[in-house]
Amino acid sequence: MQLSITSAGDVLSLLDENTEKGPVYALHRLNAIVDVFWPEISDKISKVESLYEYENFKHRELAALVSSKVYYHLGSLDNALTYALGAGRLFDVNDKTEYVETIIAHCIDKYTKLQVEKFQSDGTAQIHIDQRLEAIVNRMFQRCFDDKKYKQAIGIALETRRIDIFEKAIKEANHSPEMLTYAFKITMQLLQNRKFRTVVLRILVHLYLNLQVPDFISVCQYLIFLDDPDQVADILQTLVRGTTDQMLMAYQIGFDLYESATQQFLNKIQDALRVQAPIPITFDKQQGIIKDEQQGGEITIGVHMQFLIKNNHADLLILKQIKDAVRNSVCHTATVIANGYMLSGTTSDQFFRDNLEWLARATNWAKFTAATSLGVIHKGHIKEALNLMSAYLPKDSTGNSPYAEGGGLYALGLIHANHGGDIIDYLINQLRSNSTQTDAVCHGACLGLGLAAMGTARSDVYELLKTNLLLEDTVAGEAAGLAMGFVMLSTGSAQAIEDMVQYAQETQHEKILHGLVIDIVLVQYGRLEEADALIEQLQRDKDPILHRSAMYTVAMAYCGTGNSAAVRKLLHVAVSDVNDDVRRSTVKSLGFLMFCIDEQMKNIDRFDALYDDLRAEQRDLKKKLEQKLKQKTLIATMGNVSEGIRDFNERIQEYIGLLACFPLILNIQRSGSEFMRNLQHRSLSTISDFNSVVHRNQVLNHVVLAEINFFQKEKVKDFNLYMKILMNEQIQFYEKITSELHEAAVTFS
């Protein structure tokens, strides 16, 4: 017959025995019943801890295990982990209980935090990691290997920065392609530290190259992320000297490189191949193909263009109906843009040819747009680009509209976007010879040059655009700012960022500032944590336009990663910033941040609803604050205020009301009243110039302090948030309240 225990008191009393057998027996029994009687045991936990601290006690590990379980039930995971480490082998990581799983999870979290700090410090900081903590993590890794859960081991190894375990897990899986693909996938999706990602990708390149049949296609993709064109050139050189299959693989890698790499990367590969020995041609018939492939992407561009031409099913009747429906300049431009989008890359400009008279009605920037749309239609038609656009390009003889010429240069950039080649030199010459040209021509030339030289990081192009930016021409300067960002796309150039931010803080032209905002964002595209310092700097700036740049920089630096810290930053600004444009930019930035993360799409509707509710709550609370302030100010205009202002701490509401009504008091002609003279005297001794911005700030600060009780009563979660909103709108707020108070004061007089 089994008897049930109703209390742990008798067992706990054994801990006080002087012999060793009593405490040892008690610990064994407590370890068995701790999950039920932990509240009772917690009252005597100090006795169990003292047994663990007594170094001559042979069963210290058992005492540590019991203490750990008690603290686990008490919710103190840090203490529970500390004693679990002291339990040594008695803490069995293979146990499937909730206690073990929770402690292991907490252990991994703490170990991960320490490992990340150690990795980021580069050895400069002395970060001590308990060997017992690492031992538990190692035992957990071994459990993964024993259970053949290699994917789990890879994931935890990446979180804990354990490259040795990461490499071992892939080798234990016999270098299976599935495991290597999984490792690359989570490396790109989950690792949001660019420095550590580079280390992991180097390991993957090494593992791929050591396969019995190396996967050169995957290796070259990794080398693009590592920005290592020299090794790509070496691989191509090896393949073209090999068998027929290897030659074909080299061709495929060439196509993949054009799709994935920047112009700067491709140019470096070409330079590296030129300095090496000539490549023997296996097939004479394919000499032209090899030549085109080396020039970079002509075959791919041609195939894409032919596909769009053959599959062009645009209905021009729709455009005709739009054109005839509404006849005004806005719809004229909209129809031109719609035509460009509908026929992008198809080389079909039939609609323009059929409506030349209608197209000729365009003036000024509408002409610029019409010429530019031809570049969209003929995108990729690089061989005939100059001939197609010759009617719109600048010539020695005058005759063309400068807007049409600017649009023509922009169109050339669109046709050669991300594939500049020789057209870059042509656009450079056009931009340098701008002494007699208008700002519209410079505008188009800058945009076209930026698109054609996208991602090249060419210093000569960058300096030319910078020169045009510094001319202080708003039209050309805005385009130059955008183009500089295109040229330095994703480079993270410190010098470029310094130039842009410095000029953005100095310029007085808002159009130029808007161009620089996007410029800064493009340079930081995909740079992850490297952009954090710049983001903080832009957020501290007083200019709301630079605040927008900070939000866009978050979006582009972490684009498509779903980084949790970046999401939190954007969400906070989306509901706290006082500027409508900044909030709008922030919400848009969230879309870029969650780009390609399909599992988050289901939360979009919920986010929209929560955001609308929060903004509505802010507006309602502000209205309540305005109403309460008006009430307090009206009270302050009554006769008993002259005595109350003697004690600021007790009658702060009345004091603030008096200050707010000061300009009104001066305007009310009651000089014969003893009350009014007394009121004026006390007011004048308080402040000398309420109309100055400084005193407005002071008064409204006091208002906020006076209303703390109101905020607490309304259960506002973030008082600082609403204080910030109020202080940034202080001038408009003051004028509104003053207008209403003037009415009330006149009535009272």
PyMOL commands that set and color helices and strands:
alter all, ss='L'
color gray80, all
select helices_A, chain A and resi 9-16+21-42+45-53+60-74+77-86+88-90+98-121+131-146+150-159+163-172+177-190+194-209+216-225+229-240+244-260+263-275+284-295+298-310+316-325+329-342+350-354+356-359+365-377+385-388+390-392+402-415+423-432+439-452+459-469+474-487+494-506+510-523+528-540+544-557+564-576+580-593+598-636+641-644+652-660+662-667+674-686+693-706+708-713+719-728+730-748
alter helices_A, ss='H'
color red, helices_A
deselect
rebuild
show_as cartoon
